[in-house]
Amino acid sequence: MTVTPQAPQSNVPVQFDLLILDAIVLTADPVRPELRSGALGIRDGRISWLADSPPAHYQARRTLRLPGHFVTPGFVNPHVHSILSMVRGVAADLGFAPSYTPGIPKGTQVNPEQARALARLGAVEAMLFGSTVIGDNFVHADVTTEAMEELGVRLCPSWRLHDVDFAKVANGDWHFDAAIGAQTLRAGMDLQARWQGHPRVKVNLAAHAVDTCSEDFLRELAALAGAHDMVVSTHLGQSKVEVERVKARTGRTSTEVLEDVGLLNHRLMAGHCIYVTPSDIQRMAKAGAHAIHIPKCNAASGRMAPTPAIKRAGVNMALATDTQHGDMVELMRWTLATARVQTGGVDDEWQPHHVFHMATLGGAKALGMDHDIGSIALGKKADLVVFNANRPHLRPHVNPLGLLVHTAQGRDVEMVIVDGDIVVENALPTRVDMERVCLEAEKAARELWGAEGKRYWL
Ligand SMILES: [Zn+2]
């Protein structure tokens, strides 16, 4: 969408709901990546002014003068399981993913009240650190979507869709049950119907993984995704367990199965992409599928996705925090550093602007929303993050983008704006009581850990 600034006619003041002045604006827009002392105006939830100075005559309901602050687009975090905030600090040291790891609470054990409390904690954390879009998928998506929507953050939720019996997977038993598949798909489409038309909620379909979904189930899901034009999230090449299971069951790679069932296309967001072959990568590139890179989860379990090859092939890449803490700023750093470990040095292919784009526009593109969000440009929705860069670790401002990627932290975020609404101010959520969110999640986690948890907190 293109909107030209309202012409600053002599005595007709330009109207703004919010006007940000004097900040360093990092746009993620290749046309003009940086404004050193920008004037950014918002009207009706969209960016209506972006220039070095405000119009000669204007009226703003609220004006923020932000010298020494960085303003960036909202970060797009498309692969999250907020409820799994309940296993952090433990699960990463036991196995590659909570759903496959014995000895920790499982999604199948969570009740709706616990789901609500834990999802809010995960989402509040991600939002406080600058995620304006959270692509969450897990159990109880009906109640967790309601709970997270109250925060004001933009959501792309889904139920965890599968036809395996997840209560048995952590014990090494992949038992498929068509009734489980039908029930999860029904819930997934009910969620879509419930939120259709909501300005900040766009429901996806999340096929858990090829090892936990039968081919019949995946075909059915592909048909629904096509008929309703829905984005499909999945875990792809996440583990050797998945690769071996799929090979034994189908004789193919997970990517080949996705291609055969009709899911390998521009609507697919493939999370992890660790165990993918060169042929898989070429298939993804040809199909226009998106790779959701999750470097911190991968590295914490001793693995790295072949991101240099994925990027070279032209696959769109986005970044996500998955079950780890929701700091997209730290994640940009991990992405850059791990890619350089793989390529063996510093080159033009892996620079701060590449990972900044992955964390913003790349995610927006994967979600089919890059026409509206992902960069700071006239006419786009006003999803913005304000960093306080007056702190010693973010000085001097020689190269603000370099500082953001190499030095900043999620905790430097002071303000988060979605659709022009301030949802985080002074580093606190504006719509919920953060203390209460933390306490309720703590209670839910302790219930779920039960006797097993006592060995950690006694
Ligand atoms: Zn995941």
Boltz pocket constraint, residues with backbone or C-beta under 6 A from the ligand:
constraints:
  - pocket:
      binder: B
      contacts: [[A, 79], [A, 80], [A, 81], [A, 235], [A, 271], [A, 322], [A, 323]]
      max_distance: 6.0
